[in-house]
């Protein structure tokens, strides 16, 4: 149990720190490989969708059916699944559109901003960067809960989800770093805020451990796990796939999606 907790916390920390990786990429690379970005985001969505619907949802249903019978257990699973979707959708809804981190930023955005640096409104940029960091932190909090709970139940599933979440956190790190860097001219400050926005992920894991774990009956586990599946599916459909399609060429995002599903399926088969 203790080993699983440490692994689960470590995986959420790994996923959260990817925002800092995004900031470093923005500062130290000359251009974005948009084909790779499209495939990687599609791959991440494929992993999340497959594991949510094939593994997490099914385990939630099994736990709830065992506790409440076939009919009531299935109803509770469906309610938990759509409850997770509503939860993350409400978070998404109440973040102002201009500060919503769904808009993928690239290294080219850094250079474009740099060329226009003498003309930018520094206060406006700083405010935008701070709000983006806050928005990403709010989004990362339930992702941390989802990654932690998945890793506690099945470490192999937790690892796959952590990698998928980390991939999609990298562009978010760029989105924080760009406006703050050009508002302040200080790379260290931009990196720090980008890094800190990702720490909401392990904070979500700690909250799950301290608040949810002590009350984790079969019913609680089933409902939370079903909600985790809903959260993951919503993130994939609302964030990852639209971002992947933005840089798509010749269906690369869909190939990435299918590859993500195939890799997840193969890993589950090999580890069963």
C-alpha positions as CSV (number, residue, x, y, z in Angstrom):
1,X,0.0,0.0,0.0
2,X,2.7,2.5,1.0
3,X,4.7,1.6,-2.1
4,X,1.6,2.3,-4.3
5,X,1.0,5.6,-2.6
6,X,4.6,6.8,-3.3
7,X,4.4,5.6,-6.9
8,X,1.1,7.3,-7.4
9,X,2.4,10.6,-5.9
10,X,5.6,10.3,-8.0
11,X,3.6,9.9,-11.2
12,X,1.4,12.9,-10.5
13,X,4.5,15.0,-9.8
14,X,6.1,13.7,-13.0
15,X,3.0,14.7,-15.0
16,X,2.8,18.1,-13.3
17,X,6.4,19.0,-13.9
18,X,5.9,18.7,-17.7
19,X,4.6,22.3,-17.6
20,X,8.2,23.4,-16.7
21,X,9.5,21.3,-19.6
22,X,7.2,23.3,-21.9
23,X,8.7,26.6,-20.6
24,X,12.2,25.2,-21.3
25,X,11.2,24.2,-24.8
26,X,9.9,27.7,-25.5
27,X,13.1,29.3,-24.4
28,X,15.7,26.9,-25.9
29,X,14.4,25.6,-29.2
30,X,14.2,27.5,-32.5
31,X,10.9,26.0,-33.9
32,X,8.1,23.6,-33.1
33,X,7.8,20.3,-34.8
34,X,4.1,20.6,-35.5
35,X,3.8,17.2,-37.0
36,X,5.2,15.6,-33.9
37,X,3.0,17.8,-31.7
38,X,-0.1,16.7,-33.6
39,X,0.8,13.0,-33.3
40,X,1.8,13.3,-29.6
41,X,-1.4,15.1,-28.6
42,X,-3.5,12.6,-30.6
43,X,-1.5,9.7,-29.0
44,X,-2.2,11.2,-25.5
45,X,-5.9,11.4,-26.3
46,X,-5.9,7.8,-27.5
47,X,-4.3,6.5,-24.3
48,X,-6.8,8.4,-22.2
49,X,-9.9,7.5,-24.1
50,X,-9.0,3.8,-24.4
51,X,-8.0,3.3,-20.8
52,X,-11.0,5.3,-19.5
53,X,-13.6,3.4,-21.4
54,X,-12.0,-0.1,-21.5
55,X,-10.3,-0.3,-18.1
56,X,-11.3,2.4,-15.6
57,X,-15.1,2.5,-16.4
58,X,-15.2,-1.3,-16.3
59,X,-13.4,-1.5,-13.0
60,X,-15.7,1.1,-11.5
61,X,-18.8,-0.9,-12.8
62,X,-17.5,-4.1,-11.3
63,X,-17.0,-2.6,-7.9
64,X,-20.4,-0.9,-7.9
65,X,-22.2,-4.0,-9.2
66,X,-20.5,-6.1,-6.5
67,X,-21.7,-3.7,-3.9
68,X,-25.2,-2.9,-5.1
69,X,-26.3,-5.5,-7.7
70,X,-26.3,-5.4,-11.5
71,X,-29.0,-2.7,-12.2
72,X,-28.2,-0.2,-9.4
73,X,-24.5,-0.7,-9.8
74,X,-24.6,0.1,-13.5
75,X,-26.8,3.1,-12.9
76,X,-24.3,4.4,-10.2
77,X,-21.4,3.9,-12.7
78,X,-23.1,5.9,-15.4
79,X,-24.0,8.7,-12.9
80,X,-20.4,8.8,-11.7
81,X,-19.1,8.9,-15.3
82,X,-21.2,11.8,-16.3
83,X,-20.7,13.4,-12.9
84,X,-17.0,13.5,-13.7
85,X,-17.7,15.1,-17.1
86,X,-20.0,17.7,-15.5
87,X,-17.4,18.5,-12.8
88,X,-14.5,19.2,-15.3
89,X,-16.9,21.0,-17.7
90,X,-18.0,23.4,-14.9
91,X,-14.3,24.1,-14.1
92,X,-13.9,24.8,-17.8
93,X,-17.0,26.9,-18.0
94,X,-16.1,29.3,-15.3
95,X,-12.6,30.1,-16.5
96,X,-12.7,33.2,-18.9
97,X,-12.3,32.2,-22.5
98,X,-9.2,34.4,-23.1
99,X,-7.4,32.7,-20.2
100,X,-8.5,29.2,-20.9
101,X,-5.4,27.1,-21.6
102,X,-6.9,25.1,-24.4
103,X,-5.1,27.2,-27.0
104,X,-1.8,25.4,-27.8
105,X,1.2,27.8,-27.9
106,X,4.3,27.0,-29.9
107,X,7.9,28.2,-30.0
108,X,7.0,30.3,-33.0
109,X,4.7,32.3,-30.7
110,X,7.7,33.1,-28.6
111,X,9.6,34.5,-31.5
112,X,6.6,36.4,-32.8
113,X,6.1,38.0,-29.4
114,X,9.8,38.8,-29.2
115,X,9.7,40.7,-32.5
116,X,6.8,42.7,-31.3
117,X,8.2,43.2,-27.8
118,X,8.7,47.0,-28.0
119,X,5.0,47.4,-28.7
120,X,3.5,45.1,-26.1
121,X,1.4,46.2,-23.2
122,X,3.5,44.6,-20.4
123,X,0.8,44.9,-17.7
124,X,-1.7,43.2,-20.0
125,X,0.7,40.4,-20.8
126,X,1.6,39.8,-17.2
127,X,-2.1,39.7,-16.2
128,X,-2.8,37.2,-19.1
129,X,0.2,35.0,-18.0
130,X,-0.9,35.0,-14.4
131,X,-4.5,34.1,-15.3
132,X,-3.3,31.4,-17.7
133,X,-1.2,29.9,-14.9
134,X,-4.2,30.0,-12.5
135,X,-6.4,28.4,-15.2
136,X,-3.9,25.6,-15.8
137,X,-3.5,25.0,-12.1
138,X,-7.3,24.7,-11.7
139,X,-7.4,22.2,-14.7
140,X,-4.5,20.2,-13.3
141,X,-6.0,19.7,-9.9
142,X,-8.7,17.1,-11.0
143,X,-6.1,15.6,-13.4
144,X,-3.9,15.0,-10.3
145,X,-6.8,13.2,-8.6
146,X,-7.5,11.1,-11.7
147,X,-3.8,10.1,-12.1
148,X,-3.4,9.3,-8.4
149,X,-6.5,7.2,-8.1
150,X,-5.7,5.3,-11.3
151,X,-2.2,4.5,-10.1
152,X,-3.4,3.4,-6.7
153,X,-5.8,0.9,-8.3
154,X,-3.4,-0.3,-11.1
155,X,0.2,1.1,-11.4
156,X,0.4,0.2,-15.1
157,X,-2.7,2.2,-15.9
158,X,-1.4,5.1,-13.7
159,X,1.9,5.2,-15.6
160,X,0.1,5.4,-19.0
161,X,-2.2,8.1,-17.8
162,X,0.7,10.1,-16.2
163,X,2.6,10.0,-19.6
164,X,-0.5,11.1,-21.5
165,X,-1.2,13.9,-19.1
166,X,2.5,15.0,-19.2
167,X,2.4,15.2,-23.0
168,X,-0.6,17.6,-22.9
169,X,1.0,19.6,-20.1
170,X,4.0,20.6,-22.2
171,X,2.0,23.1,-24.5
172,X,0.3,24.4,-21.4
173,X,3.7,25.3,-19.9
174,X,4.5,27.2,-23.1
175,X,1.2,29.1,-22.8
176,X,2.2,30.3,-19.3
177,X,5.8,31.1,-20.1
178,X,5.2,33.2,-23.2
179,X,3.2,36.2,-21.9
180,X,5.1,36.3,-18.5
181,X,8.5,36.3,-20.2
182,X,7.6,39.2,-22.6
183,X,6.0,41.1,-19.8
184,X,9.0,40.9,-17.5
185,X,11.9,39.9,-19.8
186,X,12.9,37.4,-17.0
187,X,13.2,33.8,-18.1
188,X,13.6,32.6,-14.6
189,X,10.3,34.2,-13.5
190,X,8.4,32.8,-16.5
191,X,9.8,29.3,-15.9
192,X,9.0,29.5,-12.1
193,X,5.3,30.4,-12.7
194,X,5.0,27.8,-15.5
195,X,6.6,25.2,-13.1
196,X,4.3,26.2,-10.2
197,X,1.1,25.9,-12.3
198,X,1.9,22.2,-12.8
199,X,2.3,21.5,-9.1
200,X,-1.5,21.6,-8.8
201,X,-1.3,18.1,-10.2
202,X,0.5,16.5,-7.1
203,X,-1.6,18.8,-4.8
204,X,-4.7,17.1,-6.3
205,X,-3.1,13.7,-5.6
206,X,-2.4,14.7,-1.9
207,X,-6.0,15.9,-1.5
208,X,-7.2,12.6,-2.9
209,X,-4.9,10.7,-0.5
210,X,-5.9,12.7,2.6
211,X,-9.6,13.2,1.9
212,X,-10.8,10.4,-0.4
213,X,-8.6,7.4,0.6
214,X,-9.8,7.2,4.3
215,X,-13.4,6.8,3.1
216,X,-12.7,4.5,0.1
217,X,-15.4,1.9,0.4
218,X,-16.3,-0.2,-2.7
219,X,-19.1,2.3,-3.4
220,X,-16.9,5.4,-3.0
221,X,-14.2,3.8,-5.1
222,X,-16.6,2.9,-7.9
223,X,-18.1,6.3,-8.1
224,X,-14.8,8.1,-7.9
225,X,-13.2,5.8,-10.5
226,X,-16.2,6.3,-12.9
227,X,-15.8,10.1,-12.4
228,X,-12.1,9.7,-13.3
229,X,-13.1,8.0,-16.5
230,X,-15.5,10.9,-17.3
231,X,-12.8,13.5,-16.6
232,X,-10.3,11.8,-18.8
233,X,-12.7,11.5,-21.7
234,X,-13.8,15.1,-21.5
235,X,-10.1,16.3,-21.4
236,X,-9.4,14.2,-24.5
237,X,-12.4,15.4,-26.5
238,X,-12.3,19.0,-25.4
239,X,-8.6,19.8,-25.2
240,X,-6.3,17.2,-26.7
241,X,-8.0,16.3,-30.0
242,X,-8.9,19.9,-31.0
243,X,-5.3,20.9,-30.2
244,X,-4.0,17.9,-32.2
245,X,-6.2,18.8,-35.2
246,X,-5.0,22.4,-35.2
247,X,-1.6,21.2,-36.4
248,X,-2.8,18.2,-38.3
249,X,-1.4,17.1,-41.7
250,X,-2.7,14.1,-43.6
251,X,-4.6,12.7,-40.6
252,X,-1.6,12.6,-38.3
253,X,-3.6,13.3,-35.2
254,X,-5.9,10.4,-35.9
255,X,-3.0,8.1,-36.5
256,X,-1.6,9.2,-33.2
257,X,-5.0,8.6,-31.6
258,X,-5.1,5.0,-32.9
259,X,-1.5,4.4,-32.0
260,X,-2.2,5.6,-28.4
261,X,-5.1,3.2,-28.2
262,X,-3.1,0.3,-29.6
263,X,-0.2,0.9,-27.2
264,X,-2.5,1.1,-24.3
265,X,-4.3,-2.1,-25.3
266,X,-1.1,-3.9,-25.8
267,X,0.3,-2.8,-22.5
268,X,-2.9,-4.0,-20.7
269,X,-2.7,-7.3,-22.4
270,X,0.9,-7.9,-21.6
271,X,0.5,-6.9,-18.0
272,X,-2.7,-8.9,-17.4
